Amino acid sequence: MSHKTSLDNHIIHIKSDIVLIDIKGQFIDLVAPVRLHGHVKLTDDLCQMIATTGHETEMMPLQIGIDEAGRGPLLGSVNVAGAILPRIWSDLIENQPLLNTPLSILTDSKKLSEKKRDKLYPLVQQHALGYVIAEIPAAVIDQLNILQATMLGMRLCTEALLTAVATHYADTMSSTSCKLQAQVLFDGNRCPDLDYLTLATLGISESSIDCQAWVKGDARHTSIAAASILAKVSRDQAMYQLDSLYPQYGIAKHKGYPTRAHMEAVDLYGPLPEHRRSFAPIRKALNNER
């Protein structure tokens, strides 16, 4: 597995199609590519978040928020996103660190109207120090199961951001007075297993990464809320694209969730290639076709 990055005017562009993954020493060929895209900005603020002056009390860890959208639908990808906000914007939402900023309305994407989410989507990409979005297609969800596919997306987003930062700040981090410290906040009740062996080759030790699971974290922490916007809106955009291809399924309205209208369309027209065949309602519909 590798993450492709390119440098352009102090922006690291992240773009990867992952087709082979190493899970605990076992290489697995994915039946379809997991696509990642995003960027990291090489700013002074980011440098301060990954470098220390040798005094533990002055350490400012690189903070990454991770969230997903689309675990429940019967159709399409599950999208996972990661976001690195400016340090002074990264805090509990209740402390109002985003007051009087362009992201002042940011909170859990489920609590925002679609209009507000669409407004925030480009703003998060513009003002975040870094972000990445992973699209895990239905075929991979069927291959791994939805939980493992989601965990894979969370892992890949985390590693892509850490890799981009570490690669382009290698000289800074290799000095005796500087060391990368990262705090990764995952929405939910568990953290994915990261590829610590590969990260170690970039100078990132397992002990330097503080992974935390935050139940309902998208309503509690700004960086997770930012990731939730990226994941939700990117997935909705994918649903609108599918709707334009298959208008008879009404995808723009149900976005793949198992509504009555969705199931009636499946019964009438049959499952699409993008339907998740491991999910019971689609598996049942396929059996009825035989």
Backbone bond lengths (Angstrom), bond angles and torsions (degrees), N, CA, C in turn:
res aa  C-N    CA-C-N  psi(-1)  N-CA   C-N-CA  omega(-1)  CA-C   N-CA-C  phi
1 M - - - 1.457 - - 1.518 109.11 -
2 S 1.335 117.15 136.58 1.458 120.30 178.32 1.516 109.28 -141.80
3 H 1.332 114.79 155.05 1.449 120.87 177.34 1.518 108.16 -115.30
4 K 1.312 117.11 123.59 1.451 120.85 -179.26 1.523 109.94 -88.35
5 T 1.319 115.83 130.93 1.456 120.57 176.16 1.509 108.78 -132.88
6 S 1.327 116.16 151.94 1.461 121.31 174.36 1.514 108.29 -140.17
7 L 1.325 116.54 148.66 1.457 122.28 -175.53 1.514 110.03 -106.06
8 D 1.322 116.55 128.78 1.463 121.35 -179.43 1.514 109.13 -147.67
9 N 1.354 116.79 109.95 1.458 121.04 177.11 1.527 112.36 53.65
10 H 1.342 116.22 49.70 1.455 122.84 176.75 1.527 113.08 66.72
11 I 1.325 117.16 22.84 1.460 121.95 174.12 1.520 108.26 -123.93
12 I 1.322 116.79 126.73 1.459 121.52 175.54 1.521 107.36 -91.68
13 H 1.312 116.87 115.92 1.458 121.05 178.93 1.527 109.59 -89.36
14 I 1.310 116.00 130.50 1.464 122.24 179.56 1.525 108.08 -108.00
15 K 1.308 115.90 122.75 1.465 120.03 177.03 1.516 108.07 -152.26
16 S 1.320 116.13 115.13 1.463 120.41 -176.48 1.515 110.87 -143.68
17 D 1.318 115.44 145.25 1.460 123.00 167.17 1.524 106.49 -114.65
18 I 1.322 116.41 109.53 1.464 121.35 -176.62 1.527 109.22 -92.50
19 V 1.327 116.20 119.95 1.473 120.64 179.71 1.517 112.27 -121.39
20 L 1.336 116.98 -12.19 1.463 121.27 178.84 1.518 108.48 -134.61
21 I 1.318 116.92 126.18 1.462 119.99 -178.59 1.523 109.99 -126.09
22 D 1.309 114.99 151.21 1.462 122.63 177.30 1.527 107.17 -107.90
23 I 1.315 116.02 111.24 1.458 121.17 178.13 1.518 108.16 -112.56
24 K 1.332 115.29 105.27 1.465 122.12 178.94 1.526 111.74 52.89
25 G 1.334 115.04 45.33 1.457 120.19 175.73 1.508 115.11 86.43
26 Q 1.318 117.59 -4.00 1.462 121.15 179.05 1.528 109.50 -108.38
27 F 1.316 116.52 121.47 1.459 120.74 179.69 1.520 109.83 -83.69
28 I 1.327 115.55 132.17 1.459 122.07 -178.27 1.520 109.27 -125.06
29 D 1.324 115.56 127.41 1.460 121.00 174.06 1.525 108.46 -82.58
30 L 1.308 116.61 120.39 1.461 120.45 177.20 1.521 109.60 -76.86
31 V 1.316 116.21 144.05 1.464 120.54 -177.15 1.524 111.57 -75.65
32 A 1.321 116.97 -13.93 1.462 122.51 176.78 1.534 106.97 -152.17
33 P 1.324 117.55 152.75 1.467 118.77 -177.99 1.524 113.20 -72.17
34 V 1.326 114.93 142.01 1.464 121.45 168.94 1.526 106.12 -93.05
35 R 1.316 116.77 121.19 1.465 120.65 -173.91 1.522 110.94 -100.68
36 L 1.337 114.60 132.53 1.462 121.84 177.69 1.520 109.22 -121.21
37 H 1.328 115.75 141.71 1.458 120.16 171.59 1.516 109.54 -150.35
38 G 1.324 115.41 150.85 1.455 121.02 179.27 1.508 110.17 165.27
39 H 1.325 116.86 -163.89 1.463 120.32 176.69 1.524 110.35 -160.03
40 V 1.318 115.08 163.08 1.455 123.07 174.06 1.522 107.88 -129.11
41 K 1.321 116.28 133.37 1.457 121.12 179.43 1.525 110.13 -94.95
42 L 1.315 116.50 132.28 1.461 121.13 -179.87 1.527 109.27 -87.68
43 T 1.321 115.58 79.18 1.458 121.54 -176.59 1.524 110.79 -106.03
44 D 1.333 115.67 165.54 1.464 120.50 175.92 1.525 110.64 -61.75
45 D 1.340 116.07 -37.69 1.465 120.32 -179.59 1.522 110.30 -61.88
46 L 1.333 116.50 -42.87 1.456 119.91 179.21 1.526 110.21 -65.19
47 C 1.324 117.12 -40.84 1.456 120.79 179.64 1.525 110.88 -60.53
48 Q 1.317 116.92 -40.21 1.461 120.96 179.94 1.524 111.44 -67.35
49 M 1.345 116.33 -28.26 1.455 119.97 -179.20 1.522 112.57 -77.50
50 I 1.332 118.17 -17.60 1.458 119.22 -177.81 1.516 112.34 -113.44
51 A 1.329 118.55 -6.43 1.451 120.20 -177.51 1.517 110.52 -116.45
52 T 1.312 116.24 148.07 1.448 121.31 176.76 1.516 109.18 -122.98
53 T 1.290 115.56 167.94 1.456 120.08 178.67 1.518 111.71 -102.94
54 G 1.342 115.76 12.36 1.455 119.96 179.61 1.507 113.10 96.54
55 H 1.338 118.44 -8.03 1.455 122.06 178.47 1.519 108.28 -104.61
56 E 1.315 116.94 121.76 1.460 120.99 -175.34 1.524 112.29 -56.73
57 T 1.334 117.32 -34.73 1.459 120.21 -176.54 1.521 111.84 -69.89
58 E 1.318 117.47 -15.31 1.456 120.44 -177.59 1.529 112.14 -100.04
59 M 1.324 116.83 4.39 1.452 119.87 -178.07 1.524 110.89 -69.93
60 M 1.325 115.88 133.22 1.456 121.92 178.72 1.525 107.25 -123.90
61 P 1.319 118.54 95.95 1.463 120.25 -173.19 1.517 112.69 -65.75
62 L 1.313 113.80 149.33 1.452 120.66 170.90 1.523 106.67 -68.68
63 Q 1.316 117.08 120.98 1.459 121.07 -175.15 1.523 110.16 -108.43
64 I 1.333 115.60 125.76 1.460 122.44 -177.21 1.524 109.01 -122.46
65 G 1.314 117.43 129.59 1.455 122.48 173.57 1.516 109.54 -102.24
66 I 1.338 117.48 137.40 1.464 123.02 -177.80 1.529 109.55 -128.81
67 D 1.338 116.91 133.54 1.463 120.57 176.00 1.521 109.16 -149.60
68 E 1.318 115.50 167.42 1.466 121.70 -178.66 1.517 111.15 -130.75
69 A 1.322 115.33 164.27 1.465 122.06 173.54 1.520 108.05 -145.04
70 G 1.332 115.02 136.08 1.457 119.12 173.84 1.510 116.21 101.12
71 R 1.338 118.18 27.66 1.469 118.69 176.92 1.525 111.28 -74.30
72 G 1.327 117.64 -32.06 1.454 121.09 -173.29 1.514 117.36 -85.59
73 P 1.331 120.50 -25.65 1.464 120.96 -176.50 1.526 113.52 -63.46
74 L 1.326 114.69 162.12 1.459 121.68 177.15 1.519 111.65 -94.02
75 L 1.312 116.29 -5.11 1.463 121.44 -168.95 1.524 110.82 -133.62
76 G 1.316 115.89 139.05 1.453 120.73 169.47 1.516 114.86 82.04
77 S 1.320 114.08 -171.60 1.460 122.21 -173.89 1.521 112.11 -78.46
78 V 1.342 114.35 160.41 1.451 120.49 161.58 1.525 104.52 -100.79
79 N 1.320 116.51 129.88 1.456 121.23 -177.27 1.522 110.34 -106.59
80 V 1.312 115.23 134.80 1.456 122.00 178.18 1.519 107.62 -122.73
81 A 1.320 116.95 143.31 1.462 120.30 -179.99 1.519 110.54 -137.96
82 G 1.308 114.87 153.23 1.453 122.25 174.25 1.511 109.54 -127.53
83 A 1.329 117.25 145.28 1.463 121.23 -178.29 1.519 110.45 -140.77
84 I 1.329 115.20 139.57 1.464 122.88 173.06 1.527 106.72 -116.71
85 L 1.312 117.01 110.12 1.457 120.99 178.99 1.528 109.79 -90.82
86 P 1.344 117.20 159.32 1.470 119.20 171.71 1.523 110.27 -51.33
87 R 1.314 115.94 147.18 1.465 120.30 -172.06 1.527 112.72 -56.93
88 I 1.321 117.49 -41.50 1.462 119.26 -176.65 1.529 111.82 -74.42
89 W 1.337 117.65 -10.93 1.461 121.56 176.73 1.525 111.37 -95.29
90 S 1.326 118.17 -8.53 1.466 122.52 -174.35 1.523 110.17 -94.44
91 D 1.321 115.34 103.76 1.460 119.97 -176.88 1.523 107.83 -168.22
92 L 1.317 116.13 177.87 1.458 120.77 172.68 1.529 109.04 -62.77
93 I 1.325 115.47 139.74 1.460 119.98 -178.92 1.524 111.36 -59.97
94 E 1.339 116.18 -35.64 1.463 120.40 -177.86 1.534 112.54 -63.66
95 N 1.330 117.02 -20.13 1.471 120.54 177.85 1.516 112.59 -84.58
96 Q 1.324 116.60 -2.11 1.470 124.71 175.15 1.534 113.55 55.66
97 P 1.321 117.67 49.20 1.461 118.58 178.23 1.526 113.20 -70.30
98 L 1.349 116.73 -15.43 1.462 120.74 -177.90 1.532 112.86 -97.11
99 L 1.325 116.08 5.18 1.459 119.38 179.34 1.523 109.94 -59.18
100 N 1.341 115.81 131.57 1.469 122.49 179.54 1.527 113.56 64.32
101 T 1.340 115.70 27.24 1.463 120.54 172.93 1.532 108.12 -115.31
102 P 1.334 118.38 167.70 1.473 120.08 177.50 1.531 113.09 -61.86
103 L 1.335 117.59 -16.43 1.471 121.31 -179.54 1.524 111.89 -105.58
104 S 1.312 117.14 27.15 1.469 121.26 -172.56 1.526 113.30 -60.63
105 I 1.340 119.02 -26.54 1.469 120.81 -178.05 1.520 111.79 -91.50
106 L 1.324 117.87 3.48 1.458 121.12 -175.20 1.524 112.03 -67.00
107 T 1.321 114.97 130.86 1.462 122.83 172.06 1.521 106.66 -159.49
108 D 1.305 117.28 -168.50 1.461 122.38 176.69 1.530 109.72 -48.41
109 S 1.344 116.87 124.90 1.462 120.57 -175.48 1.525 112.19 -59.03
110 K 1.343 117.46 -28.88 1.469 120.62 -179.22 1.520 111.87 -69.32
111 K 1.330 117.29 -19.17 1.458 121.43 -179.87 1.530 112.29 -92.69
112 L 1.320 116.91 -1.65 1.452 121.64 -178.21 1.523 110.67 -107.79
113 S 1.317 116.43 148.55 1.451 120.32 174.71 1.527 109.75 -68.85
114 E 1.313 115.73 159.76 1.471 118.94 178.84 1.525 110.67 -60.59
115 K 1.313 117.63 -35.09 1.467 121.40 179.06 1.530 110.22 -62.33
116 K 1.326 116.87 -42.94 1.466 119.89 179.82 1.524 111.44 -70.11
117 R 1.329 116.20 -37.22 1.474 119.01 177.30 1.526 110.59 -63.20
118 D 1.330 115.48 -43.47 1.466 119.43 179.61 1.530 111.45 -64.48
119 K 1.323 116.68 -32.16 1.467 120.43 177.22 1.524 110.82 -69.96
120 L 1.338 116.49 -38.96 1.461 120.81 -177.13 1.525 112.87 -75.54
121 Y 1.312 117.13 -28.43 1.469 121.30 -173.27 1.531 112.74 -53.49
122 P 1.331 119.56 -54.48 1.474 118.15 178.54 1.519 112.55 -70.85
123 L 1.339 117.28 -27.54 1.464 119.74 -179.98 1.528 111.10 -68.48
124 V 1.335 116.76 -39.89 1.467 119.54 177.01 1.527 109.62 -62.59
125 Q 1.315 117.32 -44.29 1.461 120.72 179.59 1.529 111.48 -64.18
126 Q 1.317 115.63 -34.86 1.466 119.95 -178.73 1.526 112.53 -73.25
127 H 1.329 116.88 -41.72 1.463 120.34 -170.95 1.522 114.10 -99.60
128 A 1.320 118.43 -14.92 1.460 119.92 176.18 1.521 109.79 -67.56
129 L 1.319 116.20 146.46 1.464 120.14 174.07 1.520 110.47 -70.47
130 G 1.318 115.33 -26.45 1.454 120.24 177.23 1.507 110.55 -165.01
131 Y 1.317 116.38 151.23 1.460 120.44 175.04 1.522 108.98 -155.39
132 V 1.314 115.93 158.51 1.459 121.71 173.55 1.520 108.01 -150.47
133 I 1.323 116.40 145.73 1.460 123.16 178.01 1.521 108.30 -125.20
134 A 1.323 116.86 130.89 1.466 122.58 177.56 1.519 109.68 -115.25
135 E 1.320 116.12 133.08 1.453 122.06 177.30 1.528 108.23 -111.43
136 I 1.335 116.00 113.40 1.467 120.74 -179.97 1.526 106.95 -101.78
137 P 1.327 118.78 110.04 1.467 121.37 -171.89 1.523 112.93 -71.43
138 A 1.314 114.51 165.48 1.462 121.00 -176.79 1.519 111.95 -57.38
139 A 1.332 117.24 -37.73 1.462 120.28 -177.88 1.528 111.35 -62.75
140 V 1.332 117.28 -37.28 1.463 120.92 178.41 1.526 110.38 -73.48
141 I 1.324 116.38 -35.64 1.467 120.10 174.50 1.525 109.74 -59.26
142 D 1.336 117.10 -43.47 1.461 120.92 178.09 1.524 111.33 -66.31
143 Q 1.319 116.78 -34.19 1.458 120.99 -178.86 1.530 112.14 -70.25
144 L 1.340 116.84 -42.21 1.461 121.21 -171.55 1.521 113.79 -102.50
145 N 1.315 118.92 -25.52 1.462 131.89 -167.89 1.533 108.51 91.70
146 I 1.304 116.35 157.53 1.460 120.95 -169.68 1.528 112.03 -65.89
147 L 1.334 117.54 -37.77 1.463 119.13 179.60 1.522 110.85 -64.30
148 Q 1.330 116.72 -49.47 1.464 119.92 -177.96 1.524 111.50 -67.84
149 A 1.323 117.85 -33.34 1.460 120.62 176.64 1.525 110.25 -65.15
150 T 1.335 116.74 -40.63 1.461 120.89 177.92 1.523 110.98 -66.34
151 M 1.331 116.31 -44.18 1.460 120.45 177.38 1.529 110.86 -61.06
152 L 1.342 116.79 -39.00 1.455 120.40 177.56 1.525 110.59 -62.01
153 G 1.336 116.45 -44.15 1.461 119.95 178.62 1.517 111.76 -61.21
154 M 1.330 116.93 -41.85 1.462 120.80 178.58 1.522 111.02 -64.14
155 R 1.325 115.26 -41.81 1.465 119.40 177.76 1.528 110.83 -62.57
156 L 1.330 117.33 -47.86 1.457 120.84 -176.66 1.525 112.28 -63.69
157 C 1.333 117.02 -39.27 1.467 119.64 178.24 1.522 110.71 -64.61
158 T 1.329 116.26 -43.57 1.464 120.55 179.33 1.522 110.49 -61.69
159 E 1.321 116.27 -49.11 1.461 120.37 -176.85 1.525 112.11 -67.13
160 A 1.340 117.28 -35.03 1.462 119.77 179.53 1.524 110.94 -64.22
161 L 1.339 117.03 -43.60 1.463 120.22 179.47 1.526 111.16 -68.52
162 L 1.333 117.11 -43.91 1.458 120.19 178.87 1.525 111.05 -62.88
163 T 1.339 116.56 -40.79 1.461 120.79 179.83 1.519 111.54 -63.98
164 A 1.333 116.19 -43.95 1.465 120.02 -179.73 1.517 111.03 -61.59
165 V 1.327 116.27 -44.66 1.466 120.42 -179.28 1.522 110.59 -66.95
166 A 1.324 116.24 -48.49 1.467 120.34 -175.61 1.519 111.82 -63.99
167 T 1.331 116.83 -41.05 1.453 120.49 -177.21 1.520 111.86 -62.08
168 H 1.315 116.18 -42.04 1.465 119.33 -173.67 1.526 113.62 -94.82
169 Y 1.321 116.58 -1.99 1.460 120.01 171.98 1.531 110.74 -119.24
170 A 1.339 116.18 24.27 1.455 120.79 -175.57 1.533 111.81 -57.89
171 D 1.318 117.82 -42.58 1.461 120.49 -178.20 1.522 110.72 -63.62
172 T 1.337 116.88 -40.54 1.462 120.66 179.83 1.517 110.98 -65.40
173 M 1.332 116.21 -45.26 1.453 120.15 -174.47 1.515 113.13 -74.74
174 S 1.327 117.64 -20.85 1.456 119.44 -177.69 1.514 112.69 -82.97
175 S 1.336 116.66 -8.44 1.450 118.55 178.47 1.524 110.02 -73.42
176 T 1.314 116.57 158.76 1.458 120.48 -175.40 1.516 112.69 -68.69
177 S 1.325 117.79 -19.72 1.457 120.11 -175.51 1.520 113.23 -100.47
178 C 1.333 117.81 0.51 1.458 120.53 -175.68 1.529 110.63 -129.15
179 K 1.317 115.56 140.11 1.454 120.64 -178.94 1.515 109.36 -151.66
180 L 1.321 115.56 133.59 1.459 119.89 179.21 1.520 110.69 -70.62
181 Q 1.316 116.38 129.22 1.454 123.25 171.83 1.527 106.95 -126.13
182 A 1.315 117.13 129.65 1.464 120.60 -177.41 1.513 110.32 -127.34
183 Q 1.323 115.23 140.64 1.458 123.07 174.88 1.517 106.62 -120.39
184 V 1.331 116.57 115.84 1.460 121.45 -176.38 1.524 109.00 -112.11
185 L 1.325 115.47 119.97 1.461 122.10 -176.25 1.529 109.08 -106.13
186 F 1.333 116.44 113.57 1.458 121.75 -178.49 1.526 110.36 -102.30
187 D 1.315 116.14 132.53 1.457 119.37 174.07 1.530 108.71 -71.76
188 G 1.318 116.75 131.07 1.458 120.44 179.04 1.511 112.36 120.92
189 N 1.321 116.03 -164.13 1.464 120.55 -174.16 1.523 113.83 -112.35
190 R 1.336 117.10 12.11 1.455 119.41 177.26 1.527 110.62 -152.06
191 C 1.322 114.77 157.94 1.465 121.89 178.19 1.528 108.78 -110.16
192 P 1.305 118.87 146.35 1.460 120.59 177.18 1.529 111.01 -74.54
193 D 1.325 115.93 160.84 1.462 121.31 173.90 1.526 108.25 -83.82
194 L 1.314 116.64 115.98 1.460 120.73 179.99 1.526 110.49 -83.75
195 D 1.328 115.61 159.99 1.462 121.84 177.03 1.526 107.71 -86.44
196 Y 1.323 115.39 80.52 1.464 120.09 -174.67 1.522 112.45 -67.75
197 L 1.324 118.22 -27.81 1.459 119.84 179.34 1.525 110.95 -64.55
198 T 1.332 115.99 -44.30 1.461 119.59 178.34 1.518 111.03 -68.57
199 L 1.326 117.28 -41.15 1.459 120.18 178.75 1.523 111.06 -62.07
200 A 1.333 116.46 -33.60 1.466 119.89 179.80 1.519 111.51 -63.55
201 T 1.337 117.25 -31.66 1.461 120.07 178.66 1.522 111.66 -68.35
202 L 1.336 116.33 -16.05 1.468 121.43 178.03 1.525 111.22 -97.58
203 G 1.322 116.36 4.60 1.455 120.27 -179.77 1.507 113.95 87.59
204 I 1.338 116.90 15.33 1.462 121.24 -179.83 1.524 108.37 -107.77
205 S 1.309 117.81 110.03 1.454 121.27 -179.20 1.519 110.87 -84.93
206 E 1.327 115.92 155.02 1.463 120.55 178.84 1.528 111.09 -59.37
207 S 1.331 116.19 -37.86 1.468 120.16 -177.80 1.518 112.88 -68.38
208 S 1.337 117.01 -17.23 1.459 119.91 -178.51 1.526 112.94 -89.92
209 I 1.348 117.03 -2.19 1.464 121.24 -179.56 1.527 108.84 -110.99
210 D 1.291 116.14 116.09 1.469 122.96 179.69 1.529 108.43 -100.25
211 C 1.331 116.27 99.83 1.468 120.79 179.81 1.527 109.27 -92.03
212 Q 1.329 115.90 130.09 1.460 121.20 -178.24 1.527 109.93 -130.44
213 A 1.331 116.77 134.59 1.470 122.04 174.23 1.513 108.72 -96.80
214 W 1.326 116.55 127.15 1.467 122.80 -178.31 1.524 108.90 -117.88
215 V 1.322 117.44 108.69 1.456 120.57 174.91 1.533 108.60 -66.53
216 K 1.335 115.50 128.52 1.463 122.00 -175.01 1.530 110.53 54.69
217 G 1.320 114.16 38.29 1.460 119.86 -177.12 1.509 114.12 -64.68
218 D 1.347 117.16 -26.12 1.461 119.08 -179.61 1.523 112.31 -68.30
219 A 1.335 117.17 -15.96 1.463 120.55 175.39 1.525 111.52 -100.87
220 R 1.347 116.35 1.96 1.459 119.41 -174.05 1.520 113.46 -117.66
221 H 1.329 117.89 -32.78 1.462 119.76 -174.33 1.526 110.71 -128.32
222 T 1.324 115.67 138.27 1.468 119.94 -173.81 1.522 113.11 -62.80
223 S 1.330 117.80 -39.39 1.463 119.19 -176.58 1.530 111.12 -68.52
224 I 1.339 117.42 -35.88 1.466 119.89 176.61 1.526 109.82 -70.53
225 A 1.322 117.09 -38.85 1.466 120.59 177.58 1.522 110.77 -61.56
226 A 1.335 116.75 -39.44 1.467 120.39 177.86 1.525 110.11 -63.28
227 A 1.332 116.47 -42.63 1.461 120.18 177.66 1.519 111.24 -64.08
228 S 1.331 117.12 -35.76 1.466 120.31 -179.26 1.525 111.15 -64.94
229 I 1.324 117.15 -35.75 1.465 120.91 176.97 1.524 109.95 -64.63
230 L 1.320 116.62 -46.43 1.468 120.56 -179.03 1.527 110.91 -61.98
231 A 1.329 116.34 -43.65 1.461 119.94 -178.55 1.527 111.51 -67.20
232 K 1.328 116.66 -46.77 1.460 121.23 -176.20 1.522 112.11 -65.82
233 V 1.320 117.58 -49.22 1.465 120.05 -175.46 1.529 110.92 -69.66
234 S 1.337 117.33 -38.85 1.462 118.94 178.97 1.524 110.59 -63.40
235 R 1.323 116.51 -36.89 1.464 118.90 178.50 1.526 111.20 -70.44
236 D 1.321 116.52 -41.41 1.466 119.50 177.14 1.525 110.89 -59.38
237 Q 1.317 116.62 -39.91 1.467 120.08 178.58 1.521 110.89 -61.39
238 A 1.330 116.30 -39.85 1.460 120.43 177.57 1.524 111.27 -64.52
239 M 1.336 116.34 -35.98 1.458 120.29 178.30 1.524 111.35 -67.52
240 Y 1.311 117.15 -37.89 1.467 120.24 177.57 1.532 110.91 -66.29
241 Q 1.323 115.99 -34.72 1.464 118.80 176.70 1.524 110.97 -66.03
242 L 1.343 116.27 -41.64 1.456 119.53 176.41 1.526 111.59 -64.90
243 D 1.324 116.03 -36.11 1.468 119.91 178.85 1.526 111.35 -61.65
244 S 1.330 115.80 -37.01 1.468 118.70 179.21 1.524 111.76 -68.75
245 L 1.342 116.00 -26.77 1.463 120.23 178.53 1.523 112.09 -83.34
246 Y 1.339 115.99 -33.55 1.471 121.45 -176.18 1.530 109.89 -130.91
247 P 1.323 118.38 67.84 1.472 120.61 -174.59 1.520 113.95 -62.13
248 Q 1.325 117.88 -23.98 1.458 120.76 -177.13 1.528 112.54 -69.48
249 Y 1.336 118.14 -14.96 1.465 121.40 -178.11 1.535 112.86 -90.10
250 G 1.327 118.33 -8.61 1.462 120.64 177.98 1.517 114.11 63.22
251 I 1.318 116.63 33.48 1.466 120.92 -173.43 1.525 112.65 -63.76
252 A 1.323 117.16 -32.14 1.468 120.04 -179.35 1.526 111.55 -60.78
253 K 1.325 116.67 -26.80 1.463 120.12 -178.01 1.538 111.55 -87.94
254 H 1.339 117.12 -46.13 1.474 117.90 -174.98 1.528 113.46 -97.07
255 K 1.328 116.78 -15.12 1.479 122.60 177.57 1.534 112.58 52.28
256 G 1.307 115.32 33.29 1.455 119.81 174.30 1.510 115.36 91.77
257 Y 1.323 117.98 -8.01 1.467 119.94 -179.96 1.536 109.51 -73.79
258 P 1.325 117.75 155.73 1.469 121.16 -172.94 1.529 113.79 -79.64
259 T 1.317 116.64 61.95 1.461 120.62 175.73 1.526 109.64 -77.57
260 R 1.323 114.98 167.97 1.461 118.94 178.39 1.521 110.66 -61.73
261 A 1.325 117.28 -43.39 1.468 120.56 -179.61 1.527 111.12 -62.21
262 H 1.329 116.07 -38.14 1.465 119.57 178.87 1.528 110.37 -64.48
263 M 1.311 117.17 -47.38 1.447 120.19 -177.41 1.527 111.68 -67.24
264 E 1.339 117.05 -34.45 1.466 119.92 176.02 1.522 110.47 -63.94
265 A 1.350 116.93 -38.45 1.464 120.39 178.21 1.523 111.05 -66.59
266 V 1.327 116.80 -39.17 1.463 120.45 178.09 1.527 110.41 -64.87
267 D 1.331 116.02 -41.72 1.472 119.85 178.67 1.522 111.12 -64.00
268 L 1.324 115.96 -36.02 1.464 120.60 -175.76 1.523 112.45 -80.34
269 Y 1.332 116.36 -43.37 1.466 120.47 -172.58 1.531 113.88 -108.83
270 G 1.325 116.51 -12.67 1.456 119.67 -177.78 1.527 112.32 88.99
271 P 1.327 117.78 160.63 1.464 121.25 178.81 1.523 112.10 -66.06
272 L 1.316 114.98 148.33 1.456 122.41 176.30 1.531 109.88 -88.89
273 P 1.330 118.16 163.96 1.472 119.63 174.23 1.522 112.21 -58.00
274 E 1.335 117.08 -27.29 1.459 121.30 -177.65 1.530 113.45 -85.79
275 H 1.331 118.01 -0.74 1.460 119.92 176.38 1.538 110.23 -75.04
276 R 1.318 115.01 148.91 1.471 121.66 -179.58 1.524 109.35 -85.59
277 R 1.310 115.24 104.64 1.462 120.89 -173.06 1.523 113.70 -71.93
278 S 1.313 117.09 -16.08 1.464 119.88 178.32 1.521 112.61 -84.36
279 F 1.335 117.11 -7.61 1.459 120.88 178.88 1.525 109.11 -85.97
280 A 1.326 115.96 135.81 1.468 121.80 -169.60 1.531 114.71 -51.94
281 P 1.347 120.86 -47.74 1.470 119.14 -178.21 1.525 113.24 -61.63
282 I 1.336 117.32 -35.92 1.467 120.01 179.02 1.519 110.45 -75.53
283 R 1.322 116.75 -39.11 1.465 120.32 176.44 1.530 110.58 -60.02
284 K 1.325 115.78 -39.88 1.469 120.73 178.23 1.522 110.88 -65.24
285 A 1.341 115.79 -43.21 1.473 119.68 -179.98 1.527 110.73 -63.60
286 L 1.322 117.39 -38.03 1.461 120.35 178.12 1.534 111.24 -66.98
287 N 1.318 116.28 -38.55 1.479 119.48 178.33 1.527 110.78 -66.22
288 N 1.327 116.57 -34.32 1.465 120.11 179.82 1.531 111.85 -69.51
289 E 1.336 116.35 -23.47 1.461 120.41 179.82 1.529 112.17 -74.93
290 R 1.338 114.75 -21.95 1.483 118.32 -174.43 1.523 111.75 -81.13
